[in-house]
Amino acid sequence: MKLVIINGSPRKKGRTRIATHFIAKKYGAELFDLSEVNIPLYNGEAEQMELPVVQQLKRLVQEADAVILASPEYHSAMSGALKNALDFLSSEQFAHKSVALLAVAGGGKGGINALNNMRTVARGVYANAIPKQLVLDPQCFNYEQNTLNEESAELVDGLLKELMLYTKLYQNL
C-alpha cells in the first residue's frame, strides 16, 4: 500500500516535521515536506501547473493509496503552506482516497480548528477524510531523540491502522 504524508509546516525544525519524519520512517510513507520544497503562491494560472514541484506533488497524491495531511495550528487553522499546496490539487488526485488528519498544537486546546479546517478542504477536493484524527501537543515529543514519545507513537499507530482499514475497505468495493 502506497502511503504519502504531507508535512504542512514550513519550519525546518518544527514539531510537525518531527512527527511526519517519524511516520514516514516507521510506516514507509513517502514524505512531501513543505519545509524542503518551494511551492509558489497559488494563483490559478495554467503555467503554475507545469512546474516540476507541482507535478511531483500531484503525481505523489494521485499514485497514493492513502494520504496523511499534517499541519501545525496557526491562528485557528491549518498552515498557509499546507492550504497553498492543497490549492494545487483537486478531485483528480483525491477522489475516493482515504485521508488521515494530524494537527500539531502548542498545547492546551489547540489543534482542533486546524483539523476542522483540513477536513473542510479535504471535502472540497473529494477526499475521504477518516473520522479518527489526532492532535499532538508539545508533551508528545521526545526532543532529545527528535522523535515521538512511546505513548504518542501508539496514538499515531492507531490513526494509521484506521487509515489502512478505510483504505482496504474502499479498495475492496
Secondary structure, 3 states (H helix, E strand, C coil): CCEEEEECCCCCCCHHHHHHHHHHHHHCCEEEECCCCCCCCCCCCHHHHHCHHHHHHHHHHHHCCEEEEEEECECCECCHHHHHHHHCCCHHHHCCCEEEEEEECCCCCCCHHHHHHHHHHHHHCCCEEEEEEEEECHHHEECCCCEECHHHHHHHHHHHHHHHHHHHHHHCC
